[in-house]
């Protein structure tokens, strides 16, 4: 065997025979004692010049391995040879504190083991061991080698190593073997095939060494064989698996990545380059602007590399080219080396975008049908349908519009935002339904759809074309339309059109289902409304096999009539729901209906307490699927009051007939077209024709042929069309007759269905009344003219009196004052008492002058001679000074010219209004506005006072009546409007024609 094989041997020599060497951390010689020099056969100086492995006749790699073992384990034993050929036992002790190696060596006295020990170790080896002559014959083989070849040791000695070698491997490594024999290498390891005794092939790893004499002469081969057939099979299988794995990874539709322990990407299959949206980066790389997706992926890989735990996560990304959502299902698997340590991570990512899109589409479709089941509003289904189509065709924007479901006004609401494509599309669907009856492609919206409203917002949104998919029901009626808009260079595929067709089919189902729900809901609502609010007593009776009747349902009217709750009625036999006598009568009627097997209708008298009521029964039998009568619908109506009303109506009709026959007014009933159907005797006398000549004739055939007759007939037609009463006055005359005025009231009459069937005309002769009104109007006109003349004369008298008082009396008072003052100047110094008396007289004279002025002003202010504008300004200033109330005057235009009568009337109305405000209004602000235009002039006085109730004041206040009369004398109108807490407004309006006339 090779003497360089490391063998740990115990140190049993005495300390005196032990040599010591000290090595540094790198294995260089520091100190060597004399004993060590003697054992090695070299002086310390010579030893320092020789490489340390050569001191022990070892290869540098072998010596380095011993150094490493000593550093790791602290102590290590091996054997070497001195330069003199002596076998040495060497012990290495590593001193960690000093980072040095202490080497102890001593001579091995008993190098050869006993033959039996050698043989025991040789035969017990776990690998095949053999000694062969240099010519290839077998010298010795251990038990393991014999088992490997299937030969006994004696049989092996009868053959040679070359004869057992596989023919294809006889020339393997001949050159290397020659180098081994020549001493150019110490050992040789190779893999070869051999032929077993049974003819099978044995793969073995052969390690060959040569035992040599001290003078390096080759003695024999020392061979070690290890059966590697299973190892090679595993390696081949691993190789095949590796090839399959690489082929699978290369052609896999999934992304496969491998990262080493440092997070560097060491493998990526081609799918990574084909996939879009998946992060392709080293985990250790850093970018200036890290992407959120890359950062999340790095975090997951780092977590697996740090914890060694496998993980699965979903990576949601976007295709950078199309912008579509891309989903990857990532699996992170930690990888371990042969020692079990974590060495990297394997990443497999599957693009599940289609699966996720299909899953989302299925969820969206399920949501649509669930909404259709739980809700009957189409508006709530349409957003879900749009979201479903958006999942199927994410590259295209969709828009849809539907016709309104019958009974659903939500889709009929007017559009609120005309910039929305859906709003415009709904408008197009209503205006041009024929354009959406067939599937078609609009390639250029600007050219092919310029007359459609939705094209403008679609072009503004960046779309250039669209696909039109109509929503059609089973009968071929277009219910709506779905559009897929195309933008950029993306084209619609056939699959996209199929998706639009699928959405159209679902939309048709949704529309029809919502329509059915709406009809059903309306039907149920109408049924419940009729059932619950019916004034008839409704009851559903169950009929068992023995023809026993029990109550299944009863409406509130029946419960109210029987004075029982709904719960007390349901499920109870008929005999317990009614009184005994009434129950027997009703049961007999029901049994009669059952016996007849057809609906019956009859009236019956039922006892009810102390009285009897008349009930009208309508019974309808209902059969089951087998034709057996099992239900009975009972409709009962208490017609006691109706019967009484009929009797009363008959009596009333007789009374009305008597009244109509004896009425002084003419009464007629006309048809819808104006034919005379009935006239009373008074009208017959007015027309002076017998009734037989008047009935069933048109009005124009009866009345005088003039415009008034035509207007009367037109009024009858108008009353029929409008369905409202009308009143008119007509002047009807004939030759040789006086003019007559008639007031005619037209009242439309409805039939049982509520339609206008006839028109009742009530004619009253008001000729005398109109003559009296004309005479009264003439008298009123004369009275008003008289009052106007009287008021004018009164104003003129005031003007003259005021002028006389101002001129004559004022001059006399002025002369008296001047004479009195002269007395004081002449005699004041002589008679002091006279001065005091004169002063008192002067003061009295001044007061008298002021009284005169006030009387003159109250009769007629002289400012009126300067025009209405100056008069109103003076009146406003005086009002402010006297009462301290804020008064604002506005005159448009500033230069106004009115005649004296008009100016006086306007001034007096303003004066009266301000007087009333000061006395009663408790106002803080007054606005006076005078305006004159081409159509006349107006005066308005408004205050913010407490106001008054006009009904209470108008009849009791002469001032208000005077203001109205002043306006009438001018040919205008005076309007006084007021309410409690809202102030008062007095407005005088005089038209220009009336103004000129006045």
Secondary structure, 3 states (H helix, E strand, C coil): CCCCCCCCCCCCCCHHHCEEEEECCCCCEEEECHHHHHHHCCCHHHHHHCCHHHHCCCCHHHHHHHHHHHHHHCEEEEEEECCCCCEEEEEEEEECCCCEEEEEEEECCCCCCCHHHHHHHHHHCCCEEEEECCCCEEEEECHHHHHHHCCCHHHHHCCEHHHHECHHHCCCCHHHHHHHHCCCCCEEEEEEEEECCCCCEEEEEEEEEEEECCCCCEEEEEEEEEECHHHHHHHHHHHHHHHHHHHHHHHCCCEEEEEECCCCEEEECCHHHHCCCCCCCCCCCCCCCCCHHHHHHHHHHHHHHHHCCCEEEEEEEECCCCCCEEEEEEEEEEEECCCCCEEEEEEEEEECHHHHHHHHHHHHHHHHHHHHHHCCCHHHHHHHHHHHHHHHCCCCEEEEEECCCCCCHHHHCCCCCCCCHHHHHHHHHHHCHHHHCCCEEECCHHHHCCCCCHHHHHHHCCCCEEEEEEEECCCCCEEEEEEEEECCCCCCCHHHHHHHHHHHHHHHHHHHHHHHHHHHHHHHHHHHHHHHHCCCEEEEEEECCCCCEEEEEECHHHHHHHCCCHHHHCCCEHHHHCCHHHHHHHHHHHHHHHHHCCCEEEEEEEEECCEEEEEEEEEEEEECCCCCEEEEEEEEEECHHHHHHHHHHHHHHHHHHHHHHHCCCEEEEEECCCEEEEECHHHHHHHCCCHHHCCCCEHHHHCCCCHHHHHHHHHHHHHHHHCCCEEEEEEECCCCCCCEEEEEEEEEEECCCCCEEEEEEEEEECHHHHHHHHHHHHHHHHHHHHHHHHHHHHHHHHHHHHHHHHHHHHHHHHHHHHHHHHHHHHHCCCCHHHHHHHHHHHHHHHHHHHHHHHHHHHHCCHHHHHCHHHHHHHHHHHHHHHHCCEEEEEEECCCCCCCHHHHHHHHHHHHHHHHHHHHHHCCCEEEEEEEEECCEEEEEEEECCCCCCHHHHHCCCHHHHHHHHHHHHCCCEEEEEECCCCCEEEEEEEEHHHHHHC
